[in-house]
Each structure stands twice: as C-alpha cells, then as structure tokens.
Amino acid sequence: MDVRTLCLAVLYQGEASGYEIKKAFKEGAFSHFQDASFGSIYPALGRLSTEGLVECTQMAQEKRPDKKVYKLTQSGEDTLITSLLAPPTPDRFTSDFFFVLYFAELLPLPQVIKLLDQRISFYKETIERMTQCDPASLPTGRRLCHGLGLTVYQNSLTYLEENKERFITELRSQHETPRTLSPDTKTKDTNLKQIDTNRHAS
C-alpha cells in the first residue's frame, strides 16, 4: 500500500500530526502489517494538503516549533475508499528473523538457540498483549484483523515450541560434521581471508 493511502487511513481514525502518524506504524495496530518512514510521510502529507485531501492546522507549542495537525477532508475520505476498492497486491513478507534463520547452519549454535528463545518470548508477549484487548469493542474489520493476527502468532509460537529441539539437534549434528567445501567455495573462502588480511594490514 502506498504511503499516501496509509496517511489517509490513519487520519480517517482522527486528527494527527506527522509524528503521530509515524507512531501508528511503529506502535499502533498498523505496526503488524504496514510501515512508513518520516522521510515518506511528510512529503505525502504535503501533497495531500495541496490536493485538498487533508487540512493542516498550526498549533502553537511552548518553547517548541508550531505543531502541524492534519485532518481528513471529505475528498480525502472518498480517495481513501477508492484506494481500498483496488485489489490488494500479494503480501510481501519481510523479516530479519527469517533472513538470519535461513543461514542458521552458519551461526554458532548458542546464537541460534538465543535467537529462537527470543522469538518465542516475543510471540508470548505479543499474544498476551493482544488477548488483553477486548475485540468485541472493535469495528468488524479490525476485529477480523485482530483474530487473524492472533491466530498467526499463536500458530507461529506452537510451531517453534514443537520443533525447536529438533532444529537444535540437527544443527548440532551438522556442526560436529566437518563441512566439505567445493572447489568454488574454497576459492571464495581463500579470497575472503585474503581480503580480511589486506584490510588489517592497511
């Protein structure tokens, strides 16, 4: 989803500053499935304001620059609805955790165990926080997202807890078996060592 639509979506829920919009993607409900940076939010707000899709009000702050608060206009709401009617693109899942885990056999075993334990703790904390929320008080769409997101976290936790020891056993076995390097891999390793030696010598 483009950042223009994301800004309109946050403002549909109430007036907000650029900082508060960013916070919605860092700590709010949107943080689970969308992201937007300050570098993209403020230019988008400027364009939306020029197009009359949002209104900007300057609010004085003591010993601080004026705060710009944005409000969705009727045209902005219509534009948001039009954007939401477009078919969503396929999900693109990004995760540093998955990326690191993909190369688990290259890491020290204690580091992998720590990584898995941290992720299990993260899932437990997130599930606890989500279960403390009363979905009955949410609009239907948000209640659906809450339930679906909670299910994803619960299933992810269950999978890691049920398979963690098997993964660790497999990795331990691989670590105890010397790696057989192909000629190409040996050449790459030699080149990397030479690069590292040259870097330290310079």
Kinemage of the C-alpha trace (Angstrom):
@kinemage 1
@onewidth
@group {chain A} dominant
@subgroup {mainchain}
@vectorlist {calphas} color= white
{ca met a 1} P 0.000 0.000 0.000
{ca asp a 2} L 1.400 3.418 -0.927
{ca val a 3} L 2.235 5.901 1.852
{ca arg a 4} L -0.417 8.345 0.601
{ca thr a 5} L -3.167 5.834 1.325
{ca leu a 6} L -1.550 4.890 4.638
{ca cys a 7} L -1.628 8.525 5.801
{ca leu a 8} L -5.282 8.871 4.789
{ca ala a 9} L -6.094 5.664 6.682
{ca val a 10} L -4.542 6.942 9.917
{ca leu a 11} L -6.313 10.301 9.583
{ca tyr a 12} L -9.629 8.527 8.993
{ca gln a 13} L -9.378 7.465 12.634
{ca gly a 14} L -8.804 11.033 13.846
{ca glu a 15} L -6.626 14.120 13.554
{ca ala a 16} L -2.899 13.518 13.874
{ca ser a 17} L 0.498 15.114 13.429
{ca gly a 18} L 3.191 13.608 11.213
{ca tyr a 19} L 4.860 12.182 14.312
{ca glu a 20} L 1.589 10.585 15.465
{ca ile a 21} L 1.061 9.082 12.023
{ca lys a 22} L 4.527 7.536 12.166
{ca lys a 23} L 3.778 6.269 15.677
{ca ala a 24} L 0.719 4.452 14.340
{ca phe a 25} L 3.052 2.323 12.210
{ca lys a 26} L 5.637 1.877 14.942
{ca glu a 27} L 3.453 1.080 17.947
{ca gly a 28} L -0.185 1.023 16.822
{ca ala a 29} L -2.322 -1.618 15.131
{ca phe a 30} L -0.793 -0.894 11.722
{ca ser a 31} L 2.665 -1.877 13.025
{ca his a 32} L 1.760 -5.543 12.496
{ca phe a 33} L 1.299 -5.266 8.742
{ca gln a 34} L 2.452 -1.884 7.355
{ca asp a 35} L 5.350 0.542 7.686
{ca ala a 36} L 6.024 4.148 6.714
{ca ser a 37} L 9.059 6.315 7.387
{ca phe a 38} L 9.240 10.003 8.316
{ca gly a 39} L 11.037 10.548 5.025
{ca ser a 40} L 7.960 9.391 3.102
{ca ile a 41} L 5.181 10.564 5.451
{ca tyr a 42} L 5.921 14.299 5.431
{ca pro a 43} L 6.203 14.666 1.620
{ca ala a 44} L 2.980 12.661 1.277
{ca leu a 45} L 1.188 14.948 3.753
{ca gly a 46} L 2.385 17.966 1.793
{ca arg a 47} L 0.956 16.572 -1.443
{ca leu a 48} L -2.308 15.536 0.233
{ca ser a 49} L -2.675 19.029 1.667
{ca thr a 50} L -2.047 20.641 -1.742
{ca glu a 51} L -4.659 18.368 -3.317
{ca gly a 52} L -7.220 19.267 -0.641
{ca leu a 53} L -7.434 15.738 0.715
{ca val a 54} L -6.291 16.837 4.176
{ca glu a 55} L -6.366 20.112 6.082
{ca cys a 56} L -3.395 21.311 8.112
{ca thr a 57} L -3.691 23.409 11.275
{ca gln a 58} L -0.725 25.023 13.018
{ca met a 59} L -0.873 24.566 16.786
{ca ala a 60} L 1.386 26.707 18.992
{ca gln a 61} L 3.625 24.898 21.487
{ca glu a 62} L 5.509 26.477 24.357
{ca lys a 63} L 9.254 26.720 23.617
{ca arg a 64} L 8.844 24.454 20.616
{ca pro a 65} L 8.054 24.944 16.920
{ca asp a 66} L 4.381 25.023 15.968
{ca lys a 67} L 2.824 21.581 15.645
{ca lys a 68} L 1.136 20.718 12.345
{ca val a 69} L -2.036 18.709 12.865
{ca tyr a 70} L -3.721 17.106 9.873
{ca lys a 71} L -7.418 16.374 9.389
{ca leu a 72} L -9.084 14.281 6.694
{ca thr a 73} L -11.442 16.135 4.345
{ca gln a 74} L -14.461 14.587 2.627
{ca ser a 75} L -12.444 14.405 -0.591
{ca gly a 76} L -9.716 12.634 1.373
{ca glu a 77} L -12.181 10.078 2.700
{ca asp a 78} L -13.546 9.479 -0.809
{ca thr a 79} L -9.995 8.991 -2.091
{ca leu a 80} L -9.257 6.539 0.726
{ca ile a 81} L -12.344 4.491 -0.134
{ca thr a 82} L -11.383 4.457 -3.821
{ca ser a 83} L -7.899 3.204 -2.905
{ca leu a 84} L -9.329 0.490 -0.665
{ca leu a 85} L -11.545 -0.746 -3.516
{ca ala a 86} L -8.499 -1.617 -5.618
{ca pro a 87} L -7.461 -5.310 -5.379
{ca pro a 88} L -4.630 -5.669 -2.831
{ca thr a 89} L -1.261 -6.764 -4.151
{ca pro a 90} L 0.128 -10.138 -2.953
{ca asp a 91} L 1.640 -9.993 0.538
{ca arg a 92} L 5.380 -9.373 0.689
{ca phe a 93} L 6.684 -10.698 3.956
{ca thr a 94} L 9.931 -9.230 5.275
{ca ser a 95} L 11.633 -10.393 8.459
{ca asp a 96} L 15.194 -10.054 9.746
{ca phe a 97} L 14.470 -13.084 11.932
{ca phe a 98} L 13.613 -15.256 8.920
{ca phe a 99} L 16.627 -13.961 6.996
{ca val a 100} L 19.063 -14.813 9.802
{ca leu a 101} L 17.387 -18.155 10.473
{ca tyr a 102} L 17.741 -19.022 6.785
{ca phe a 103} L 21.507 -19.223 7.389
{ca ala a 104} L 21.260 -20.916 10.791
{ca glu a 105} L 23.882 -23.541 9.881
{ca leu a 106} L 26.491 -20.763 9.548
{ca leu a 107} L 25.930 -19.435 13.070
{ca pro a 108} L 27.258 -20.649 16.421
{ca leu a 109} L 24.712 -22.972 17.990
{ca pro a 110} L 24.282 -20.846 21.174
{ca gln a 111} L 23.406 -17.874 18.962
{ca val a 112} L 20.702 -19.863 17.171
{ca ile a 113} L 19.262 -21.069 20.488
{ca lys a 114} L 19.238 -17.491 21.767
{ca leu a 115} L 17.534 -16.334 18.572
{ca leu a 116} L 14.793 -18.952 18.884
{ca asp a 117} L 14.251 -18.260 22.584
{ca gln a 118} L 13.961 -14.537 21.936
{ca arg a 119} L 11.406 -15.113 19.191
{ca ile a 120} L 9.375 -17.447 21.395
{ca ser a 121} L 9.366 -14.778 24.132
{ca phe a 122} L 8.323 -12.164 21.589
{ca tyr a 123} L 5.387 -14.288 20.439
{ca lys a 124} L 4.274 -14.938 24.021
{ca glu a 125} L 4.437 -11.247 24.948
{ca thr a 126} L 2.574 -10.221 21.802
{ca ile a 127} L -0.124 -12.840 22.306
{ca glu a 128} L -0.585 -11.772 25.930
{ca arg a 129} L -0.899 -8.133 24.877
{ca met a 130} L -3.399 -8.962 22.134
{ca thr a 131} L -5.527 -11.177 24.361
{ca gln a 132} L -5.837 -8.304 26.847
{ca cys a 133} L -7.600 -6.315 24.138
{ca asp a 134} L -11.383 -6.763 24.014
{ca pro a 135} L -12.123 -7.372 20.317
{ca ala a 136} L -15.862 -7.070 20.951
{ca ser a 137} L -15.399 -3.307 21.221
{ca leu a 138} L -13.704 -3.085 17.808
{ca pro a 139} L -15.365 -2.472 14.428
{ca thr a 140} L -15.916 -5.649 12.415
{ca gly a 141} L -12.898 -5.208 10.121
{ca arg a 142} L -10.495 -4.563 12.987
{ca arg a 143} L -11.952 -7.471 14.933
{ca leu a 144} L -11.258 -9.742 11.939
{ca cys a 145} L -7.662 -8.473 11.682
{ca his a 146} L -7.188 -8.939 15.429
{ca gly a 147} L -8.386 -12.538 15.319
{ca leu a 148} L -6.397 -13.408 12.204
{ca gly a 149} L -3.222 -11.787 13.538
{ca leu a 150} L -3.598 -13.511 16.899
{ca thr a 151} L -4.006 -16.854 15.131
{ca val a 152} L -0.801 -16.282 13.126
{ca tyr a 153} L 1.188 -15.504 16.280
{ca gln a 154} L -0.271 -18.457 18.185
{ca asn a 155} L 0.486 -20.909 15.381
{ca ser a 156} L 3.999 -19.495 14.967
{ca leu a 157} L 4.633 -19.943 18.690
{ca thr a 158} L 3.304 -23.503 18.623
{ca tyr a 159} L 5.498 -24.392 15.643
{ca leu a 160} L 8.685 -23.083 17.243
{ca glu a 161} L 7.972 -24.704 20.598
{ca glu a 162} L 7.209 -28.067 18.986
{ca asn a 163} L 10.201 -28.038 16.612
{ca lys a 164} L 12.897 -26.095 18.467
{ca glu a 165} L 14.663 -29.145 19.931
{ca arg a 166} L 14.643 -30.950 16.580
{ca phe a 167} L 16.221 -27.952 14.865
{ca ile a 168} L 18.879 -27.699 17.560
{ca thr a 169} L 19.675 -31.421 17.329
{ca glu a 170} L 20.047 -31.173 13.538
{ca leu a 171} L 22.274 -28.106 13.785
{ca arg a 172} L 24.429 -29.694 16.481
{ca ser a 173} L 24.937 -32.727 14.246
{ca gln a 174} L 25.876 -30.500 11.308
{ca his a 175} L 28.337 -28.543 13.435
{ca glu a 176} L 30.002 -31.751 14.579
{ca thr a 177} L 30.425 -32.915 10.978
{ca pro a 178} L 33.217 -31.062 9.133
{ca arg a 179} L 31.960 -29.212 6.094
{ca thr a 180} L 33.193 -30.471 2.737
{ca leu a 181} L 33.906 -27.419 0.625
{ca ser a 182} L 33.558 -27.427 -3.126
{ca pro a 183} L 36.481 -26.007 -5.162
{ca asp a 184} L 34.473 -22.829 -5.817
{ca thr a 185} L 33.665 -22.427 -2.130
{ca lys a 186} L 37.311 -22.988 -1.172
{ca thr a 187} L 38.356 -20.273 -3.626
{ca lys a 188} L 35.789 -17.880 -2.198
{ca asp a 189} L 36.924 -18.614 1.360
{ca thr a 190} L 40.563 -18.030 0.367
{ca asn a 191} L 39.660 -14.743 -1.289
{ca leu a 192} L 37.695 -13.610 1.749
{ca lys a 193} L 40.611 -14.448 4.045
{ca gln a 194} L 42.958 -12.507 1.763
{ca ile a 195} L 40.613 -9.507 1.788
{ca asp a 196} L 40.458 -9.657 5.596
{ca thr a 197} L 44.275 -9.880 5.816
{ca asn a 198} L 44.730 -6.916 3.497
{ca arg a 199} L 42.203 -4.865 5.474
{ca his a 200} L 44.038 -5.435 8.741
{ca ala a 201} L 47.425 -4.730 7.135
{ca ser a 202} L 46.324 -1.362 5.727
